[in-house]
Amino acid sequence: MSKLPQWVGRLGTGLTRLAHRLESQQADMLGPDGEGDDAARGPGPSEDHPHGGHPSGGTPGAGAGADDGAGAARGGTEGPEGAKSTEGAGGADARSTEGAGGAAGEGAGARPEPPSVPAPPAYAPAVSARPDPVDAVPWGVRVAAEAGWRLLVLGGTVWVLMKVISSVQLVVLSFTVALLITALLEPTVTRLRRRGVPRGLATAITFISGFVIMGLVVWFVVWQVMENVDEVSGEVQAGIDDLRRWLLHSPFHVTEKQINHVAKSLREAIGANTEQITSAGLEGVTVVVEVMTGILLSMFCTLFLLYDGQKIWNWSLKLVPAPARAGVAGAGPRAWATLTAYVRGTVIVALIDAIFIGVGLFFLDVPMAVPLAVFIFLFAFIPLVGAVVSGALAVVVALVTQGVFTGAMVVVVVLAVQQIEGHVLQPFILGRAVRVHPLAVVLSVAAGSLIGGIGGAVVAVPLVAVANTVVGYLRAYSQETALRAVPGPHGATASATAPVPPPVVPPGPPPGEGGG
């Protein structure tokens, strides 16, 4: 029974805290209109307890008196505990009342009234919204930007492709030369197969005969040069002496001392650059090894292109995406036909040039006429530039060995043959299928020589011709595909666009002239 008053005090304290909490929530719900101020401050003694009684329901001293009496009856040992519990309950009640009142006050003060925004005056100008940045950019700038980044992507792709080609230059040139040789020899394989020769045997006969002929041509050129090198050296020395005498008696007033000084400078330059000449000779050995490697690789590629060219092409088509495969499949045979026509036409034109210029050199008694004719045939595979270089070489040999008159006559012969070639032979033999603009020819030869040297100059023009054919076909194919994708007219549109036959006039006299 000693703990009963203490439990009753705690119950009263809890009920008081609950009442204050409910009043605080009610004040918050009422808002800042001032109706909950009295509730927030808590009940006063005149409202809840009009007689000043204790919240527990008794008089202020009832609890204390009961505790004192109980303590006195229990012999004085529990009296102090009762007093302490009473004091503790009263202090807790007072602290809870103050805490509830402070919380209610803070809650009411933490909700400021929203500020009112005044309406803009009538004379204030209307502020328009900012446009979309995409709409603010002019149309021309947008088009230029779209084209610019696409050109950058294409330029980067071409640059990477050129880097890859430069790193494997020997392989690319060898395969391209193999394509040219295959385009030259493939018609022979086709003819042999039409006559019943098996594919393997036809390929072997064409391959062996073709490379034997090319090897004999190279051997003949080397043999002729080695046979006539002594004679040409003597004639060159004699030509230099004639040039020296002519300079001494020319109107340029060249003296013997000046000529000797020039000759001495040449000898000193050769002696000072002996190390560079030796290193160039070593590099020449490396070039010879690379040339032999390229020849063997070209022969190997040519053999398999002649035998399995169709299978290789079908396998290559599988690497193309399916939507573009039909167009590429149609462009491939046309590109091959263009390449074949170019190679065969170039061989025929080069052969005619070599024969006519070689005959002219022979009748003008120019030494090494046959080797010079072979050089003209080989350099004819480089359009425009090759003809100029081979013709200039023939003129120099004639000028040094036979004099000015013979050199002038060689110039006339070379120019006459080249004019016939450019205006008659090439349009008639090559036709319009491989016609390329002269500017494109010069630029392609220059770019090919910079990338791959002489080999790049040889393969540049046929690649440009093939690319021209492929681009033209793909453009026409895309236009045809777009027209097929457009739905045809139907319904009223079809009847409006359908051809209407002319009205049939019945036989008889014209209107207004009939009898009756």
C-alpha positions as CSV (number, residue, x, y, z in Angstrom):
1,M,0.0,0.0,0.0
2,S,3.0,2.3,0.4
3,K,3.4,2.6,-3.4
4,L,-0.2,3.4,-4.2
5,P,0.0,7.2,-3.8
6,Q,3.1,7.3,-5.9
7,W,1.4,5.3,-8.8
8,V,-1.7,7.6,-8.5
9,G,0.6,10.7,-8.9
10,R,2.3,9.3,-12.0
11,L,-1.1,8.6,-13.5
12,G,-2.2,12.1,-12.9
13,T,1.0,13.5,-14.5
14,G,0.5,11.4,-17.6
15,L,-3.1,12.4,-18.0
16,T,-2.0,16.1,-17.7
17,R,0.6,15.7,-20.4
18,L,-1.9,14.0,-22.7
19,A,-4.4,16.8,-22.2
20,H,-1.8,19.5,-23.0
21,R,-0.7,17.6,-26.1
22,L,-4.3,17.4,-27.4
23,E,-4.7,21.1,-26.9
24,S,-1.5,21.8,-28.8
25,Q,-2.7,19.8,-31.8
26,Q,-6.1,21.6,-31.7
27,A,-4.3,24.9,-31.7
28,D,-2.3,23.9,-34.7
29,M,-5.4,22.8,-36.6
30,L,-7.2,26.1,-35.9
31,G,-4.4,28.1,-37.7
32,P,-3.0,31.6,-37.0
33,D,-6.4,33.3,-36.5
34,G,-6.0,33.5,-32.8
35,E,-8.6,31.1,-31.7
36,G,-6.2,28.6,-30.2
37,D,-4.2,31.1,-28.1
38,D,-6.0,30.3,-24.9
39,A,-5.8,26.6,-25.6
40,A,-2.1,26.9,-26.3
41,R,-1.5,28.6,-23.0
42,G,-3.2,25.7,-21.1
43,P,-6.0,25.7,-18.6
44,G,-5.8,28.0,-15.6
45,P,-6.7,27.1,-12.1
46,S,-9.9,29.1,-12.3
47,E,-11.2,27.0,-15.3
48,D,-10.1,23.4,-14.7
49,H,-9.7,23.6,-11.0
50,P,-11.9,26.4,-9.7
51,H,-11.1,25.7,-6.2
52,G,-7.4,25.4,-6.6
53,G,-7.4,21.7,-6.2
54,H,-4.7,19.4,-7.3
55,P,-5.0,17.7,-10.7
56,S,-5.4,14.4,-9.0
57,G,-8.8,15.4,-7.6
58,G,-8.0,16.3,-4.0
59,T,-6.9,19.4,-2.1
60,P,-3.3,20.6,-2.4
61,G,-2.4,19.2,0.9
62,A,-4.4,16.0,0.8
63,G,-1.7,13.9,-0.7
64,A,0.9,15.3,1.6
65,G,-1.3,14.8,4.7
66,A,-2.1,11.3,3.8
67,D,1.5,10.5,3.2
68,D,2.5,12.1,6.5
69,G,-0.1,10.3,8.4
70,A,0.8,7.0,6.8
71,G,4.4,7.7,7.5
72,A,3.7,8.4,11.2
73,A,1.6,5.3,11.5
74,R,4.4,3.2,9.9
75,G,6.8,4.3,12.5
76,G,8.6,7.1,10.7
77,T,10.6,4.9,8.2
78,E,8.3,5.3,5.2
79,G,7.4,9.0,5.8
80,P,10.4,10.4,4.1
81,E,9.9,8.2,1.0
82,G,6.3,9.3,0.8
83,A,7.3,12.9,1.0
84,K,9.9,12.4,-1.7
85,S,7.4,10.7,-4.0
86,T,4.9,13.5,-3.5
87,E,7.5,16.2,-4.2
88,G,8.7,14.3,-7.3
89,A,5.2,14.0,-8.6
90,G,4.5,17.7,-8.1
91,G,7.7,18.7,-9.8
92,A,7.1,16.5,-12.7
93,D,3.6,18.0,-13.1
94,A,4.9,21.5,-13.0
95,R,7.7,20.7,-15.6
96,S,5.3,19.0,-18.0
97,T,2.9,21.9,-17.8
98,E,5.7,24.4,-18.7
99,G,7.0,22.2,-21.5
100,A,3.6,21.8,-23.1
101,G,3.0,25.5,-22.9
102,G,6.4,26.3,-24.5
103,A,5.9,23.8,-27.3
104,A,2.5,25.2,-28.1
105,G,4.0,28.7,-28.2
106,E,6.8,27.7,-30.5
107,G,4.3,25.8,-32.8
108,A,2.2,28.9,-33.1
109,G,5.2,31.2,-33.8
110,A,6.8,28.8,-36.5
111,R,3.9,29.4,-39.0
112,P,4.4,32.9,-40.5
113,E,1.8,34.3,-42.7
114,P,2.6,34.0,-46.4
115,P,3.6,37.3,-47.9
116,S,1.2,38.8,-50.4
117,V,2.7,39.6,-54.0
118,P,1.2,42.8,-55.4
119,A,-0.1,42.7,-58.9
120,P,2.0,44.3,-61.6
121,P,0.9,47.8,-62.7
122,A,-1.1,48.2,-65.9
123,Y,1.7,50.2,-67.6
124,A,4.3,47.4,-67.1
125,P,5.5,46.0,-70.5
126,A,4.7,42.3,-71.2
127,V,7.8,40.1,-70.9
128,S,7.9,37.4,-73.6
129,A,9.2,33.9,-72.8
130,R,12.6,32.9,-74.1
131,P,12.6,30.9,-77.3
132,D,13.9,27.3,-77.5
133,P,17.7,27.3,-78.3
134,V,17.1,25.0,-81.2
135,D,14.6,27.5,-82.7
136,A,17.0,30.4,-82.0
137,V,19.8,29.0,-84.2
138,P,19.4,30.0,-87.9
139,W,18.6,27.4,-90.4
140,G,21.8,27.9,-92.4
141,V,23.9,27.5,-89.3
142,R,22.1,24.3,-88.4
143,V,22.6,22.8,-91.8
144,A,26.3,23.8,-91.8
145,A,26.7,22.2,-88.4
146,E,25.0,19.0,-89.5
147,A,27.1,18.8,-92.6
148,G,30.3,19.7,-90.7
149,W,30.2,17.0,-88.2
150,R,29.4,14.4,-90.9
151,L,32.3,15.6,-92.9
152,L,34.5,15.4,-89.9
153,V,33.5,11.8,-89.4
154,L,34.1,11.0,-93.0
155,G,37.5,12.7,-92.9
156,G,38.5,10.8,-89.8
157,T,37.4,7.5,-91.4
158,V,39.5,8.2,-94.5
159,W,42.4,9.2,-92.4
160,V,42.3,6.0,-90.4
161,L,41.9,4.0,-93.6
162,M,45.0,5.8,-95.1
163,K,47.0,5.0,-92.0
164,V,46.0,1.3,-92.2
165,I,46.9,1.2,-95.9
166,S,50.2,2.8,-95.3
167,S,51.1,0.3,-92.6
168,V,50.3,-2.7,-94.9
169,Q,51.2,-0.9,-98.1
170,L,53.0,-3.9,-99.7
171,V,50.0,-6.2,-99.2
172,V,47.5,-3.7,-100.5
173,L,49.5,-2.9,-103.6
174,S,50.2,-6.6,-104.3
175,F,46.5,-7.5,-104.0
176,T,45.5,-4.5,-106.3
177,V,48.1,-5.5,-108.9
178,A,46.7,-9.1,-108.7
179,L,43.2,-7.7,-109.4
180,L,44.5,-5.9,-112.5
181,I,46.3,-9.0,-113.8
182,T,43.2,-11.1,-113.0
183,A,41.1,-8.7,-115.0
184,L,43.5,-9.1,-117.9
185,L,43.7,-12.9,-117.8
186,E,40.2,-13.9,-116.7
187,P,38.6,-13.7,-120.2
188,T,41.1,-16.3,-121.4
189,V,40.0,-18.7,-118.6
190,T,36.4,-18.1,-119.6
191,R,37.1,-18.9,-123.3
192,L,39.0,-22.1,-122.3
193,R,36.1,-23.3,-120.1
194,R,33.6,-22.7,-122.9
195,R,35.7,-25.0,-125.1
196,G,35.4,-27.8,-122.5
197,V,38.7,-27.4,-120.6
198,P,38.3,-28.1,-116.8
199,R,38.5,-25.1,-114.6
200,G,41.7,-26.1,-112.8
201,L,43.5,-26.8,-116.1
202,A,42.2,-23.6,-117.7
203,T,43.4,-21.6,-114.7
204,A,46.8,-23.3,-114.7
205,I,47.4,-22.7,-118.5
206,T,46.3,-19.0,-118.3
207,F,48.3,-18.3,-115.1
208,I,51.6,-19.9,-116.4
209,S,51.4,-18.5,-119.8
210,G,50.5,-15.0,-118.6
211,F,53.4,-14.8,-116.1
212,V,55.8,-16.4,-118.5
213,I,55.0,-13.7,-121.1
214,M,55.4,-10.9,-118.5
215,G,58.7,-12.4,-117.3
216,L,60.0,-12.6,-120.9
217,V,59.2,-9.0,-121.4
218,V,61.1,-7.9,-118.3
219,W,64.0,-10.2,-119.2
220,F,64.1,-8.7,-122.7
221,V,64.2,-5.1,-121.4
222,V,67.1,-5.9,-119.0
223,W,69.0,-7.8,-121.7
224,Q,68.7,-4.9,-124.1
225,V,69.8,-2.4,-121.5
226,M,72.8,-4.5,-120.5
227,E,73.8,-5.1,-124.1
228,N,73.7,-1.4,-125.1
229,V,74.9,0.2,-121.9
230,D,78.5,0.5,-123.1
231,E,77.5,2.0,-126.4
232,V,75.1,4.4,-124.8
233,S,77.7,5.5,-122.3
234,G,80.2,6.3,-125.0
235,E,77.6,8.2,-127.0
236,V,76.5,10.1,-123.9
237,Q,80.2,11.0,-123.3
238,A,80.5,12.2,-126.9
239,G,77.2,14.1,-126.5
240,I,78.6,15.9,-123.4
241,D,81.7,16.9,-125.3
242,D,79.6,18.2,-128.2
243,L,77.5,20.2,-125.7
244,R,80.7,21.6,-124.2
245,R,82.0,22.7,-127.5
246,W,78.7,24.2,-128.4
247,L,78.6,26.2,-125.1
248,L,82.1,27.5,-125.8
249,H,81.0,28.9,-129.2
250,S,77.5,29.9,-128.2
251,P,76.2,33.4,-127.7
252,F,76.0,32.8,-123.9
253,H,79.8,33.6,-123.6
254,V,80.6,30.5,-121.4
255,T,84.3,30.1,-120.8
256,E,86.4,27.0,-120.3
257,K,87.1,27.9,-116.7
258,Q,83.4,28.0,-115.9
259,I,82.8,24.6,-117.4
260,N,85.8,23.1,-115.5
261,H,84.5,24.7,-112.3
262,V,81.1,23.1,-112.8
263,A,82.7,19.7,-113.5
264,K,84.9,20.0,-110.5
265,S,81.8,20.9,-108.3
266,L,80.0,17.8,-109.5
267,R,83.0,15.5,-108.7
268,E,83.3,17.0,-105.2
269,A,79.6,16.6,-104.6
270,I,79.8,12.9,-105.6
271,G,82.8,12.4,-103.4
272,A,81.3,14.2,-100.4
273,N,78.0,12.2,-100.7
274,T,79.7,8.8,-101.0
275,E,78.2,7.7,-97.7
276,Q,74.7,8.7,-98.8
277,I,75.2,6.9,-102.1
278,T,76.2,3.8,-100.2
279,S,73.2,4.0,-97.9
280,A,71.0,4.5,-100.9
281,G,72.5,1.3,-102.4
282,L,71.7,-0.6,-99.2
283,E,68.1,0.8,-99.3
284,G,68.0,-0.3,-103.0
285,V,68.7,-3.9,-101.8
286,T,65.8,-3.6,-99.4
287,V,63.6,-2.3,-102.2
288,V,64.6,-5.2,-104.4
289,V,63.6,-7.7,-101.6
290,E,60.3,-5.9,-101.1
291,V,59.6,-6.0,-104.9
292,M,60.3,-9.7,-105.1
293,T,58.0,-10.3,-102.1
294,G,55.3,-8.2,-103.7
295,I,55.6,-10.1,-107.0
296,L,55.3,-13.5,-105.3
297,L,52.3,-12.3,-103.3
298,S,50.7,-10.9,-106.5
299,M,51.2,-14.2,-108.2
300,F,49.7,-16.1,-105.3
301,C,46.6,-13.8,-105.2
302,T,46.2,-14.0,-109.0
303,L,46.1,-17.8,-109.0
304,F,43.3,-18.0,-106.4
305,L,41.4,-15.1,-107.9
306,L,41.4,-16.9,-111.3
307,Y,40.3,-20.2,-109.8
308,D,37.9,-19.2,-107.0
309,G,37.0,-15.6,-107.9
310,Q,33.2,-16.2,-107.8
311,K,33.4,-18.0,-104.4
312,I,35.5,-15.2,-102.9
313,W,33.0,-12.6,-104.2
314,N,30.0,-14.5,-102.7
315,W,31.8,-14.8,-99.3
316,S,32.6,-11.0,-99.4
317,L,28.9,-10.3,-99.9
318,K,28.1,-12.0,-96.6
319,L,30.1,-9.3,-94.8
320,V,27.8,-6.6,-96.2
321,P,24.7,-5.7,-94.1
322,A,21.5,-7.4,-95.4
323,P,19.7,-4.1,-96.3
324,A,22.6,-3.0,-98.6
325,R,23.5,-6.5,-99.9
326,A,21.2,-6.3,-103.0
327,G,22.8,-3.0,-104.2
328,V,26.3,-4.2,-103.6
329,A,25.6,-7.5,-105.4
330,G,24.4,-5.5,-108.4
331,A,27.4,-3.1,-108.3
332,G,30.0,-5.8,-108.1
333,P,29.7,-7.3,-111.6
334,R,29.5,-3.8,-113.2
335,A,32.7,-2.7,-111.3
336,W,34.4,-5.9,-112.5
337,A,33.3,-5.2,-116.1
338,T,34.7,-1.6,-115.8
339,L,38.0,-2.9,-114.5
340,T,38.3,-5.5,-117.2
341,A,37.6,-3.0,-119.9
342,Y,40.1,-0.5,-118.5
343,V,42.9,-3.1,-118.3
344,R,42.3,-4.5,-121.7
345,G,41.9,-1.1,-123.3
346,T,45.0,0.2,-121.6
347,V,47.1,-2.8,-122.8
348,I,45.9,-2.3,-126.4
349,V,46.6,1.5,-126.3
350,A,50.0,1.0,-124.7
351,L,51.0,-1.6,-127.2
352,I,50.0,0.7,-130.1
353,D,52.0,3.5,-128.6
354,A,55.1,1.4,-128.0
355,I,55.0,0.0,-131.6
356,F,54.6,3.3,-133.4
357,I,57.1,5.3,-131.2
358,G,59.5,2.3,-131.4
359,V,59.3,2.3,-135.2
360,G,60.0,6.0,-135.3
361,L,63.0,5.6,-133.0
362,F,64.3,2.8,-135.2
363,F,64.1,4.8,-138.4
364,L,65.7,7.8,-136.7
365,D,68.6,5.5,-135.7
366,V,68.2,6.2,-132.0
367,P,70.1,3.6,-129.9
368,M,68.1,1.2,-127.7
369,A,65.0,1.7,-129.7
370,V,63.4,-1.6,-128.6
371,P,64.1,-1.1,-124.8
372,L,62.8,2.5,-125.1
373,A,59.6,1.1,-126.8
374,V,59.2,-1.4,-123.9
375,F,59.6,1.5,-121.4
376,I,56.9,3.4,-123.3
377,F,54.6,0.3,-123.1
378,L,55.1,0.0,-119.3
379,F,54.7,3.7,-118.5
380,A,51.5,3.9,-120.5
381,F,49.8,2.2,-117.6
382,I,50.2,5.5,-115.7
383,P,47.8,7.8,-117.6
384,L,49.0,11.2,-118.7
385,V,52.1,11.3,-116.5
386,G,53.6,8.0,-117.8
387,A,53.3,9.1,-121.5
388,V,55.1,12.4,-120.7
389,V,57.9,10.6,-118.7
390,S,58.5,7.9,-121.3
391,G,58.4,10.4,-124.2
392,A,60.9,12.7,-122.4
393,L,63.2,9.8,-121.8
394,A,63.2,8.9,-125.5
395,V,63.8,12.6,-126.5
396,V,66.8,12.9,-124.1
397,V,68.4,9.7,-125.4
398,A,68.0,10.9,-129.0
399,L,69.2,14.4,-128.2
400,V,72.4,13.2,-126.4
401,T,73.3,10.5,-128.8
402,Q,72.2,11.8,-132.2
403,G,72.0,15.6,-131.9
404,V,69.4,18.3,-131.8
405,F,67.7,17.5,-135.1
406,T,67.1,13.9,-134.2
407,G,65.8,15.0,-130.8
408,A,63.4,17.4,-132.4
409,M,62.1,14.7,-134.8
410,V,61.6,12.3,-131.8
411,V,59.5,15.1,-130.1
412,V,57.4,15.3,-133.2
413,V,56.9,11.5,-133.3
414,V,56.0,11.3,-129.7
415,L,53.5,14.2,-129.7
416,A,51.8,12.8,-132.9
417,V,51.4,9.4,-131.4
418,Q,50.1,10.7,-128.1
419,Q,47.6,13.0,-129.9
420,I,46.2,10.0,-131.9
421,E,46.1,8.0,-128.6
422,G,44.2,10.7,-126.7
423,H,41.6,11.6,-129.4
424,V,41.1,8.4,-131.3
425,L,42.3,5.3,-129.6
426,Q,41.2,5.9,-126.0
427,P,37.6,7.0,-126.9
428,F,37.2,4.2,-129.4
429,I,38.8,1.3,-127.3
430,L,38.0,2.3,-123.7
431,G,34.6,3.8,-124.5
432,R,32.4,5.8,-122.1
433,A,32.4,3.0,-119.5
434,V,35.8,4.0,-118.0
435,R,35.9,7.6,-119.0
436,V,37.3,9.7,-116.2
437,H,37.8,13.5,-116.2
438,P,41.4,14.6,-116.8
439,L,41.4,16.5,-113.5
440,A,40.4,13.4,-111.7
441,V,43.1,11.5,-113.5
442,V,45.9,13.9,-112.5
443,L,44.7,14.2,-108.9
444,S,44.4,10.4,-108.5
445,V,47.8,9.8,-110.0
446,A,49.4,12.4,-107.7
447,A,47.6,11.0,-104.6
448,G,48.5,7.4,-105.6
449,S,52.2,8.3,-106.1
450,L,52.3,10.0,-102.7
451,I,50.8,7.0,-101.0
452,G,52.4,4.1,-102.8
453,G,55.0,5.4,-105.2
454,I,55.0,4.1,-108.8
455,G,52.6,1.2,-107.8
456,G,50.2,3.7,-106.3
457,A,50.2,5.8,-109.5
458,V,49.5,2.7,-111.6
459,V,46.5,1.5,-109.6
460,A,45.0,4.9,-108.8
461,V,43.2,5.6,-112.1
462,P,41.5,2.1,-112.4
463,L,40.3,2.4,-108.8
464,V,38.8,5.8,-109.5
465,A,37.1,4.4,-112.6
466,V,35.7,1.5,-110.6
467,A,34.5,3.9,-107.8
468,N,32.8,6.1,-110.4
469,T,30.9,3.1,-111.8
470,V,29.9,1.8,-108.3
471,V,28.7,5.2,-107.1
472,G,26.6,5.8,-110.3
473,Y,25.0,2.4,-110.1
474,L,24.2,2.7,-106.3
475,R,22.6,6.2,-107.0
476,A,20.4,4.8,-109.7
477,Y,19.5,1.7,-107.6
478,S,18.5,3.9,-104.6
479,Q,16.3,6.1,-106.8
480,E,14.6,3.0,-108.3
481,T,14.1,1.5,-104.8
482,A,12.6,4.7,-103.6
483,L,10.2,4.8,-106.5
484,R,9.1,1.2,-105.8
485,A,8.5,2.0,-102.1
486,V,6.0,4.8,-103.0
487,P,2.5,3.3,-103.1
488,G,0.7,3.6,-106.4
489,P,-2.5,5.6,-106.9
490,H,-5.8,4.0,-105.9
491,G,-9.5,4.9,-105.7
492,A,-10.4,8.4,-106.9
493,T,-6.7,9.2,-107.4
494,A,-6.2,6.2,-109.6
495,S,-9.2,7.2,-111.8
496,A,-8.0,10.7,-112.0
497,T,-4.5,9.8,-113.1
498,A,-5.5,6.8,-115.3
499,P,-5.1,7.4,-119.0
500,V,-8.4,8.3,-120.6
501,P,-8.9,7.2,-124.2
502,P,-10.1,9.8,-126.7
503,P,-13.9,9.8,-127.4
504,V,-15.0,7.6,-130.3
505,V,-16.7,9.7,-132.9
506,P,-19.3,7.6,-134.9
507,P,-18.9,7.7,-138.6
508,G,-21.2,10.1,-140.5
509,P,-21.5,13.8,-141.4
510,P,-20.3,16.4,-139.0
511,P,-22.9,17.8,-136.6
512,G,-25.3,20.4,-138.2
513,E,-24.8,19.1,-141.7
514,G,-27.0,16.0,-141.6
515,G,-30.2,15.9,-143.6
516,G,-33.7,15.7,-142.1
